[in-house]
């Protein structure tokens, strides 16, 4: 029987407060995050991580002194593996890797090798492709496998911004909250919030914003609610440079002053972590209520939702039927303006 290793991966996060600074250094020392030559990038990463550590520690102190992203991802891995066991044509084992903290690519690969798979499938927990996320991880993976001379046929899934199960899981959660809150649609403002990236990256051809737009359009189409008042916005910006707009906090302020019920839908996060549990649930809730919002509702991430996981299993099985290499089984080709799309 074919033995397939499925590696699901995400950003990672500190597992204790003492890990915050080295985690931040790893993040900012990534050449796809700080796009500077290596010596300058190293110095800047040291300065930024040192400066941001006290603020970041306060954030993690509010959620137990660490990021929950590893535990959340391990739960997703467990549920996905159970879903894949229904396929009698192959034996699947699901592994977890993180980009900026443990388990790093090298740690994950060691476990994968012990499984002795016939092939590997890399599945991003980023529905929308970006050079700052998926491409960054794939470079780290390729670099590590070359260094260790590992030559196992590998398929890498690019993205799945409009994957049916992902879209329907999100739209169902929105519809459920609308019904539960009994809010009048005329008083509701829906914010589809995604993690921002510098505007320059998009100008240079990163397809991320295009993918986020596709995700939001698909959710709105599935909701099929006439005259829905919604907007796509971007959160978690860092530093003085311009990031993708509109900024989520700015949109919240505007809606709150109109006394709207604000519903925030995280469309680029598939698990809970500091950006949802602190930034959205605490900081932005306080911002909304203090400035006059009638109510503030945050839609949960898709997490281990059965339909979402079933959708991931479909993508994995489709990728297993493709030739090794990068595949867009969960997505579709990008517009030619997105020159950083690896499939163009």
LOPATOR-227914 format. One line per field, with one value per residue (C-alpha): residue number from 1; chain; x, y, z. Coordinates in Angstrom, 1 decimal, always signed. Layout:
N
koltor: NUM|...
loro: A|...
xx: X|...
yy: Y|...
zz: Z|...
//
This chain:
344
koltor: 1|2|3|4|5|6|7|8|9|10|11|12|13|14|15|16|17|18|19|20|21|22|23|24|25|26|27|28|29|30|31|32|33|34|35|36|37|38|39|40|41|42|43|44|45|46|47|48|49|50|51|52|53|54|55|56|57|58|59|60|61|62|63|64|65|66|67|68|69|70|71|72|73|74|75|76|77|78|79|80|81|82|83|84|85|86|87|88|89|90|91|92|93|94|95|96|97|98|99|100|101|102|103|104|105|106|107|108|109|110|111|112|113|114|115|116|117|118|119|120|121|122|123|124|125|126|127|128|129|130|131|132|133|134|135|136|137|138|139|140|141|142|143|144|145|146|147|148|149|150|151|152|153|154|155|156|157|158|159|160|161|162|163|164|165|166|167|168|169|170|171|172|173|174|175|176|177|178|179|180|181|182|183|184|185|186|187|188|189|190|191|192|193|194|195|196|197|198|199|200|201|202|203|204|205|206|207|208|209|210|211|212|213|214|215|216|217|218|219|220|221|222|223|224|225|226|227|228|229|230|231|232|233|234|235|236|237|238|239|240|241|242|243|244|245|246|247|248|249|250|251|252|253|254|255|256|257|258|259|260|261|262|263|264|265|266|267|268|269|270|271|272|273|274|275|276|277|278|279|280|281|282|283|284|285|286|287|288|289|290|291|292|293|294|295|296|297|298|299|300|301|302|303|304|305|306|307|308|309|310|311|312|313|314|315|316|317|318|319|320|321|322|323|324|325|326|327|328|329|330|331|332|333|334|335|336|337|338|339|340|341|342|343|344
loro: A|A|A|A|A|A|A|A|A|A|A|A|A|A|A|A|A|A|A|A|A|A|A|A|A|A|A|A|A|A|A|A|A|A|A|A|A|A|A|A|A|A|A|A|A|A|A|A|A|A|A|A|A|A|A|A|A|A|A|A|A|A|A|A|A|A|A|A|A|A|A|A|A|A|A|A|A|A|A|A|A|A|A|A|A|A|A|A|A|A|A|A|A|A|A|A|A|A|A|A|A|A|A|A|A|A|A|A|A|A|A|A|A|A|A|A|A|A|A|A|A|A|A|A|A|A|A|A|A|A|A|A|A|A|A|A|A|A|A|A|A|A|A|A|A|A|A|A|A|A|A|A|A|A|A|A|A|A|A|A|A|A|A|A|A|A|A|A|A|A|A|A|A|A|A|A|A|A|A|A|A|A|A|A|A|A|A|A|A|A|A|A|A|A|A|A|A|A|A|A|A|A|A|A|A|A|A|A|A|A|A|A|A|A|A|A|A|A|A|A|A|A|A|A|A|A|A|A|A|A|A|A|A|A|A|A|A|A|A|A|A|A|A|A|A|A|A|A|A|A|A|A|A|A|A|A|A|A|A|A|A|A|A|A|A|A|A|A|A|A|A|A|A|A|A|A|A|A|A|A|A|A|A|A|A|A|A|A|A|A|A|A|A|A|A|A|A|A|A|A|A|A|A|A|A|A|A|A|A|A|A|A|A|A|A|A|A|A|A|A|A|A|A|A|A|A|A|A|A|A|A|A|A|A|A|A|A|A|A|A|A|A|A|A
xx: +0.0|+1.2|+2.5|+1.8|+3.1|+1.0|+2.7|+0.4|+2.2|+1.6|+3.5|+4.2|+4.3|+6.2|+5.6|+6.5|+7.3|+11.0|+10.5|+8.9|+12.1|+13.7|+10.4|+10.2|+13.8|+13.2|+10.2|+11.9|+15.1|+13.2|+14.3|+10.7|+9.6|+12.4|+13.6|+17.1|+20.5|+21.5|+23.7|+21.3|+18.3|+20.1|+20.7|+17.2|+15.7|+17.7|+16.5|+12.9|+12.5|+14.2|+11.9|+8.7|+9.3|+7.8|+4.6|+4.3|+4.8|+1.9|-0.2|+0.7|+0.2|-3.5|-3.8|-1.9|+1.7|+2.1|+0.6|-2.1|-1.3|+0.7|-2.0|-4.6|-2.7|-2.0|-5.8|-6.3|-3.7|-5.3|-8.8|-7.4|-5.6|-8.8|-10.6|-8.0|-8.1|-11.3|-9.3|-8.3|-5.9|-3.1|-1.8|-1.7|+0.2|-0.2|+2.7|+3.0|+5.7|+6.0|+8.0|+9.3|+9.2|+9.1|+8.5|+10.7|+11.0|+14.1|+12.3|+9.2|+11.4|+13.0|+9.6|+8.6|+11.7|+10.9|+7.5|+9.4|+6.7|+6.5|+5.5|+5.0|+2.2|+2.7|-0.6|-0.5|-2.9|-3.0|-6.0|-4.6|-1.0|+1.5|+5.3|+5.4|+3.7|+3.5|+6.5|+8.6|+7.8|+8.4|+11.8|+12.7|+11.5|+13.4|+16.6|+16.4|+15.7|+18.6|+20.9|+19.9|+19.8|+16.2|+14.7|+11.1|+8.6|+6.8|+3.6|+3.1|-0.4|-0.3|-3.6|-7.4|-9.0|-12.4|-12.4|-16.1|-15.9|-13.8|-16.3|-19.4|-18.1|-17.4|-20.7|-22.6|-21.0|-21.9|-25.5|-25.8|-24.5|-26.9|-29.8|-28.7|-28.2|-31.5|-29.8|-31.5|-29.4|-29.7|-27.8|-25.1|-21.7|-19.6|-15.8|-13.9|-10.6|-7.3|-3.8|-2.2|+1.1|+3.0|+1.4|+4.7|+4.7|+1.4|+2.6|+5.5|+3.1|+2.2|-1.2|-2.4|-4.8|-6.3|-6.8|-8.4|-10.8|-11.7|-12.4|-14.7|-16.6|-17.2|-18.5|-20.8|-22.1|-22.8|-24.6|-26.9|-28.1|-29.4|-27.9|-25.4|-23.2|-19.7|-16.1|-12.7|-10.0|-6.6|-5.2|-1.9|+0.2|+3.7|+6.0|+5.7|+5.4|+2.0|+0.2|-2.9|-5.9|-8.4|-7.1|-9.5|-9.3|-10.1|-13.2|-14.3|-14.1|-16.2|-18.9|-18.9|-19.6|-22.7|-23.8|-23.6|-23.5|-20.0|-19.4|-15.7|-14.9|-11.3|-10.9|-7.2|-6.8|-7.9|-7.0|-7.1|-4.0|-3.0|-4.3|-7.8|-7.9|-6.2|-6.3|-9.9|-11.5|-10.0|-8.5|-10.9|-13.9|-13.0|-12.4|-15.8|-17.9|-16.1|-16.9|-20.6|-21.0|-24.4|-22.7|-19.5|-19.5|-16.5|-16.9|-14.7|-12.0|-12.8|-10.5|-11.4|-14.9|-15.8|-16.7|-13.5|-11.3|-13.2|-12.3|-8.6|-8.8|-10.2|-7.4|-4.8|-6.3|-6.4|-2.8|-1.8|-3.1|-0.9|+2.7|+5.2|+5.7|+3.6|-0.1|-3.1|-5.7|-7.4|-7.3|-7.0|-4.4|-3.7|-4.1|-0.9|-0.4|+0.4|+3.9|+5.0|+2.5|+4.7|+2.3|+2.6
yy: +0.0|+3.5|+5.4|+9.1|+11.7|+14.8|+17.9|+20.7|+23.9|+27.3|+30.3|+29.0|+30.8|+31.0|+28.1|+30.2|+33.9|+33.3|+32.1|+35.4|+37.2|+34.4|+33.7|+37.3|+37.3|+34.2|+36.0|+39.2|+37.5|+35.8|+37.3|+37.2|+39.3|+41.8|+42.2|+43.4|+41.9|+39.4|+41.5|+44.4|+42.1|+40.3|+43.7|+44.9|+41.6|+41.9|+45.5|+44.9|+41.7|+43.3|+46.3|+44.4|+41.7|+43.6|+44.4|+40.9|+39.3|+41.3|+40.0|+36.4|+36.9|+37.5|+34.0|+31.8|+32.9|+31.2|+30.9|+28.2|+27.7|+24.5|+22.7|+24.0|+22.7|+19.3|+19.0|+19.7|+17.1|+14.5|+15.1|+15.2|+11.9|+10.3|+11.6|+10.3|+6.8|+6.3|+6.0|+2.4|+3.1|+4.6|+4.9|+8.5|+10.0|+13.7|+15.7|+19.3|+21.8|+25.5|+28.2|+30.3|+28.1|+24.4|+22.1|+23.5|+21.9|+19.9|+18.4|+17.6|+15.9|+13.7|+12.2|+12.0|+10.0|+7.6|+6.9|+6.0|+7.4|+6.8|+10.4|+13.7|+16.2|+19.7|+21.4|+25.0|+26.2|+29.4|+29.3|+32.3|+32.1|+34.8|+34.9|+35.9|+32.6|+29.7|+30.6|+31.3|+27.8|+26.0|+27.7|+26.5|+23.0|+22.8|+24.1|+21.6|+18.6|+19.6|+19.9|+16.5|+15.0|+13.8|+12.8|+11.7|+12.6|+15.7|+17.6|+21.1|+22.5|+26.2|+27.5|+27.0|+30.5|+29.3|+25.6|+24.7|+23.2|+26.2|+28.7|+26.9|+26.4|+30.1|+31.2|+28.8|+30.2|+33.7|+32.8|+31.0|+34.1|+36.4|+34.2|+33.9|+37.6|+38.6|+41.7|+43.7|+43.4|+47.2|+47.6|+45.0|+45.7|+42.6|+42.9|+40.2|+40.7|+39.2|+39.5|+42.4|+42.5|+45.5|+47.1|+47.0|+43.2|+43.2|+45.9|+43.5|+40.8|+38.9|+37.4|+37.5|+40.4|+38.8|+35.5|+37.2|+39.1|+35.7|+34.2|+37.0|+37.1|+33.3|+33.6|+36.5|+34.6|+31.5|+33.7|+35.1|+37.9|+40.8|+44.2|+42.8|+45.6|+44.1|+45.1|+43.4|+44.8|+44.0|+43.8|+43.2|+45.7|+46.4|+49.3|+52.7|+51.5|+51.3|+48.0|+46.8|+49.0|+49.6|+48.8|+46.7|+49.1|+52.1|+50.3|+49.4|+53.0|+54.2|+51.5|+52.0|+55.7|+54.8|+52.5|+49.4|+45.8|+44.8|+41.2|+40.3|+37.3|+36.1|+34.9|+34.2|+32.4|+28.8|+28.4|+30.6|+32.5|+35.9|+37.8|+36.4|+35.9|+39.2|+41.6|+40.7|+39.5|+41.9|+45.0|+45.5|+44.5|+47.3|+49.7|+48.9|+49.1|+52.2|+54.1|+53.3|+49.9|+48.3|+44.9|+43.2|+39.6|+37.6|+34.6|+31.6|+30.3|+27.1|+25.1|+21.4|+21.9|+18.6|+20.1|+22.1|+19.2|+17.1|+19.8|+19.6|+15.8|+16.2|+18.5|+16.1|+13.1|+15.2|+16.3|+12.6|+11.9|+14.6|+14.5|+15.7|+19.4|+22.5|+22.0|+24.2|+21.4|+23.6|+26.8|+28.3|+30.1|+33.7|+36.7|+37.5|+40.6|+38.4|+37.8|+36.2|+33.4|+30.3|+28.7|+31.4
zz: +0.0|-0.9|+2.2|+2.0|+4.4|+4.6|+6.1|+7.2|+8.1|+9.5|+10.9|+14.4|+17.7|+20.9|+23.3|+26.4|+27.1|+26.9|+23.3|+22.2|+21.2|+19.3|+17.5|+16.5|+15.3|+13.2|+11.7|+10.8|+9.7|+6.9|+3.5|+2.3|+5.3|+5.6|+2.0|+2.7|+2.1|+4.8|+7.0|+7.1|+7.6|+10.6|+12.3|+11.7|+12.8|+16.1|+16.6|+15.8|+17.8|+20.8|+20.6|+20.0|+22.6|+25.6|+23.7|+22.3|+25.7|+27.1|+24.2|+25.0|+28.7|+27.9|+26.4|+28.8|+28.2|+24.8|+21.4|+21.0|+17.3|+17.7|+19.7|+17.3|+14.3|+16.0|+16.5|+12.8|+11.9|+14.1|+12.6|+9.0|+9.5|+10.7|+7.7|+5.3|+6.8|+5.0|+1.8|+1.4|-1.5|+0.7|+4.2|+5.3|+8.2|+9.0|+10.3|+11.5|+10.7|+11.6|+9.9|+12.7|+15.8|+16.8|+15.2|+12.5|+9.0|+10.1|+13.1|+11.0|+8.3|+10.8|+11.8|+8.1|+7.3|+10.2|+8.5|+5.2|+2.9|-0.9|-1.3|+0.5|+0.2|+1.6|+2.6|+3.7|+6.4|+4.4|+2.0|+0.1|-1.4|-0.5|-0.9|+2.8|+3.9|+1.6|-0.6|+2.5|+3.9|+0.6|+0.3|+3.8|+2.9|-0.3|+1.3|+4.2|+1.9|-0.4|+2.6|+4.0|+0.5|+0.9|-2.4|-1.8|-4.5|-3.1|-4.2|-2.8|-2.7|-3.7|-2.3|-2.0|-1.8|-3.1|-2.0|-1.6|+1.9|+3.2|+1.8|+2.9|+6.4|+6.8|+5.2|+7.5|+10.6|+9.5|+8.7|+12.1|+14.0|+12.1|+13.0|+16.6|+17.1|+15.5|+14.2|+11.4|+8.3|+7.8|+11.1|+10.4|+9.0|+8.1|+8.1|+6.3|+8.0|+6.7|+7.9|+6.0|+4.1|+2.8|-0.2|-2.1|-2.0|-3.9|-6.3|-7.0|-8.0|-4.8|-5.5|-1.8|-2.1|-5.3|-3.4|-0.4|-2.7|-4.3|-0.9|+0.2|-3.1|-2.9|+0.7|-0.2|-3.2|-1.0|+1.6|-1.1|+1.2|-0.8|-0.1|+2.4|+3.8|+3.9|+3.3|+3.0|+5.4|+6.7|+10.2|+12.1|+10.3|+11.7|+11.1|+9.4|+5.7|+4.0|+4.2|+2.4|+3.1|+4.4|+7.9|+10.1|+13.1|+10.8|+9.4|+12.9|+14.1|+11.1|+11.7|+15.4|+15.1|+13.0|+15.9|+13.7|+14.9|+13.7|+12.6|+12.0|+9.9|+9.8|+6.2|+6.1|+9.5|+9.9|+13.6|+16.7|+17.8|+19.0|+16.0|+16.6|+20.4|+21.4|+18.4|+17.3|+20.5|+23.0|+21.3|+18.4|+20.6|+23.0|+20.2|+18.7|+21.9|+23.3|+20.0|+19.9|+18.2|+19.0|+19.3|+18.3|+16.9|+15.9|+13.8|+14.9|+12.6|+10.7|+13.0|+13.1|+11.6|+9.9|+6.6|+6.4|+7.3|+4.7|+2.1|+3.1|+2.7|-0.8|-1.8|-0.4|-2.3|-5.5|-5.0|-4.6|-8.1|-9.6|-10.7|-8.0|-7.9|-7.2|-7.8|-7.6|-7.1|-4.5|-6.4|-9.9|-12.0|-11.0|-13.2|-15.2|-13.1|-10.1|-11.3|-8.0|-8.4|-8.7|-11.2|-13.8
//
